Amino acid sequence: MNATGSAGGPLRKVLAVLEALAGASRPLTLSELSRLVNLPKSTLHRLMRVLTDLRLTVRMESKYYALGDYLFQLGATSGLARAQSFSYTITPFLIELFQLTHKIVSVAMLSSTKVQHVGTLYGQEHVRLAMALRHPFPAHCSAAGKLLLAKSMRNPSDFYGTTPVADTRWTVRRADTMRREFERIRRTGLSYARSEYIPGLVEVAAPVHLGKAHPVAAIVVGDTVNMDLRSVGRVLLDTVGTIEENLAGAC
């Protein structure tokens, strides 16, 4: 067998695994991956150890696998373009929300275990906070990220030990605490958080489903600790309702 042929087999296995994880709506177990890519679990287990070492995949504490940070970094440009495209579509609604609240308004999307903010509107008094939102960061450290994780039925224990977390008194340190928070988010449709990565930022987030089972994005309103969370939350839910009424099935 020539060099191309000998390399093609392992490469096809790797691509099959990465495609399966990328196409899944949630992390997958080894058994689920084995069925999807038609590989024995023993072979797949060895392959996943290599992919995890290379940061192409990440193994959760609950023994589920997801795409790793390395692929997130490689795909950031295309993922960012998709998020920006959606934010352009709903710009009139974002402008109205900004005029009603006079807070930071943005669109957030999930990629693996990180969240990216785009389409950010803000006033001069919020420049520092808005600029900090430009960088992707671990989803479980923000209102938008926790909302999208909760709505995608992710297991809170998956997000401990995978990424360094700022050691602040606001850190959600235990999986059972976050599990209760996820349940509250699913019940109320809103997520509140003091950001662990952006000092002084408080966020409220609500999901946009557009007729889909899982949210396509979160709409986020942010400000300092003086924000009236309840009143902002009501306005945010009204805005999301209007977006879904006007655009359901369009994205």
Backbone hydrogen bonds, N-H to C=O, Kabsch-Sander energy under -0.5 kcal/mol:
donor,donor_aa,acceptor,acceptor_aa,energy
6,S,2,N,-2.6
7,A,3,A,-2.0
8,G,4,T,-1.7
9,G,5,G,-1.1
11,L,7,A,-2.0
12,R,8,G,-2.6
13,K,9,G,-1.8
14,V,10,P,-2.3
15,L,11,L,-2.7
16,A,12,R,-2.4
17,V,13,K,-2.2
18,L,14,V,-2.6
19,E,15,L,-2.7
20,A,16,A,-2.1
21,L,17,V,-2.3
22,A,18,L,-2.5
23,G,19,E,-2.1
24,A,20,A,-0.8
28,L,65,Y,-2.3
30,L,63,K,-0.6
33,L,29,T,-2.5
34,S,30,L,-2.6
35,R,31,S,-1.9
36,L,32,E,-2.0
37,V,33,L,-2.7
38,N,34,S,-1.0
39,L,34,S,-1.3
44,L,40,P,-2.7
45,H,41,K,-2.6
46,R,42,S,-1.6
47,L,43,T,-2.0
48,M,44,L,-2.7
49,R,45,H,-1.6
50,V,46,R,-1.4
51,L,47,L,-2.4
52,T,48,M,-2.4
53,D,49,R,-2.0
54,L,50,V,-1.7
55,R,52,T,-1.4
56,L,51,L,-2.2
57,T,51,L,-1.4
58,V,66,A,-2.7
60,M,58,V,-0.6
60,M,64,Y,-3.5
63,K,60,M,-1.7
65,Y,28,L,-3.2
66,A,58,V,-1.9
68,G,56,L,-2.3
70,Y,55,R,-1.5
71,L,55,R,-0.6
72,F,68,G,-1.3
73,Q,69,D,-2.5
74,L,70,Y,-2.0
75,G,71,L,-2.4
76,A,73,Q,-0.8
79,G,75,G,-2.6
80,L,76,A,-2.8
81,A,77,T,-2.1
82,R,78,S,-2.0
83,A,79,G,-2.1
84,Q,80,L,-2.7
85,S,81,A,-2.3
86,F,82,R,-1.8
87,S,83,A,-2.2
88,Y,84,Q,-2.3
89,T,85,S,-1.6
90,I,86,F,-1.6
91,T,88,Y,-1.2
93,F,90,I,-0.7
94,L,90,I,-2.0
95,I,91,T,-2.7
96,E,92,P,-1.9
97,L,93,F,-2.2
98,F,94,L,-2.5
99,Q,95,I,-2.4
100,L,96,E,-1.8
101,T,97,L,-2.0
102,H,98,F,-3.0
104,I,222,G,-2.5
105,V,121,L,-2.5
106,S,220,V,-2.1
107,V,118,V,-2.7
108,A,218,A,-2.9
109,M,116,Q,-2.2
111,S,114,K,-2.8
114,K,111,S,-2.1
115,V,137,F,-2.3
116,Q,109,M,-2.5
117,H,133,L,-0.7
118,V,107,V,-2.8
121,L,105,V,-3.1
126,H,123,G,-1.9
127,V,124,Q,-1.2
130,A,126,H,-2.6
131,M,127,V,-2.5
132,A,128,R,-1.6
133,L,129,L,-1.0
134,R,131,M,-1.4
135,H,132,A,-1.1
137,F,115,V,-1.4
139,A,113,T,-2.6
141,C,138,P,-1.6
142,S,139,A,-1.6
146,K,142,S,-2.4
147,L,143,A,-2.2
148,L,144,A,-2.4
149,L,145,G,-2.5
150,A,146,K,-2.7
151,K,147,L,-2.5
152,S,148,L,-1.2
153,M,150,A,-1.5
154,R,149,L,-2.3
158,D,155,N,-2.2
159,F,156,P,-1.7
160,Y,157,S,-0.9
161,G,159,F,-0.5
168,T,166,A,-1.6
171,T,168,T,-1.6
173,R,171,T,-1.1
178,M,174,R,-1.9
179,R,175,A,-2.4
180,R,176,D,-1.8
181,E,177,T,-1.8
182,F,178,M,-3.1
183,E,179,R,-2.1
184,R,180,R,-2.0
185,I,181,E,-2.5
186,R,182,F,-2.4
187,R,183,E,-1.7
188,T,184,R,-2.7
189,G,185,I,-2.8
191,S,205,A,-2.1
193,A,203,E,-1.9
195,S,193,A,-0.6
195,S,201,L,-2.4
196,E,141,C,-1.5
201,L,198,I,-2.0
202,V,223,D,-3.3
203,E,193,A,-3.0
204,V,221,V,-2.3
205,A,191,S,-2.3
206,A,219,I,-2.0
208,V,217,A,-2.7
209,H,207,P,-0.5
212,K,209,H,-1.6
216,V,208,V,-2.8
217,A,208,V,-1.1
218,A,108,A,-2.6
219,I,206,A,-2.8
220,V,106,S,-2.8
221,V,204,V,-2.8
222,G,104,I,-2.5
223,D,202,V,-2.1
227,M,224,T,-1.7
229,L,227,M,-1.2
232,V,228,D,-2.1
233,G,229,L,-2.4
234,R,230,R,-1.9
235,V,231,S,-1.9
236,L,232,V,-2.6
237,L,233,G,-2.4
238,D,234,R,-1.9
239,T,235,V,-2.1
240,V,236,L,-2.5
241,G,237,L,-2.3
242,T,238,D,-2.0
243,I,239,T,-2.4
244,E,240,V,-2.6
245,E,241,G,-2.1
246,N,242,T,-1.9
247,L,243,I,-2.4
248,A,244,E,-1.6
249,G,210,L,-1.0
250,A,247,L,-2.9
